[in-house]
Amino acid sequence: MSRTSAAKRSAEPGPSSFLAGHHSSLARGTDQFISLVDKSMRIASSNRTADHRL
């Protein structure tokens, strides 16, 4: 269902397609940011447990 709506959006001319492209790039950046935060949180928690062991 979402694939057909995305195809319809990209087929539309003008600013809507531009907004769709901008939104997809924004979503990619947000995913990267979330994964980065997730990694740093995991590292911080592992550091905390290592400090707790000492």
N, C-alpha and C positions, 0 to 999 in steps of 0.2 A: 504494500500500500504506500509506504513512504517513498519507495523508489519511483513510482509513477508520479507522485506529487512533485518530487525533485525534478523529474524530467519535464513536467509541465512548467515548473518555475524557470528552468534554464531555457525553455523554448520561448518564454515570454520576452519580448524586446524591452529595452529601456532600463530604468533604474531598479526594477524589481530583480532582474537577473544580476545586476551589480551588487545589490544588497545580499542576494543569496550567496554570491561568491565571497563577499566580505564576511558574511556570517559563518561560512564554512571555514575560512581561514582563521577567524576569531575562535571558533570552536576547537580547531587544531591547536592553537596557541594555549587555550584554556586547558586542554587535555595534557599538553606538555607541562604546563605549570603545575597541574594537580599531581602528575606523576613525579615531578621534581620535589614537590612538597612531601609526597608520600615517601620518597626515597630518603629525604633528609630526616623525616620523622622516624623512620626505621633506624637510620644510623644513630640518631639521638637516643632512641630507646635502647639500642644495643650498647651504646656508650654508657648509659645510665646503669644497665645491669652489670656491665664490666666494672664500673666504679663501685657498685654495691658489693661485688664479690671481694674487692680489695680490702 
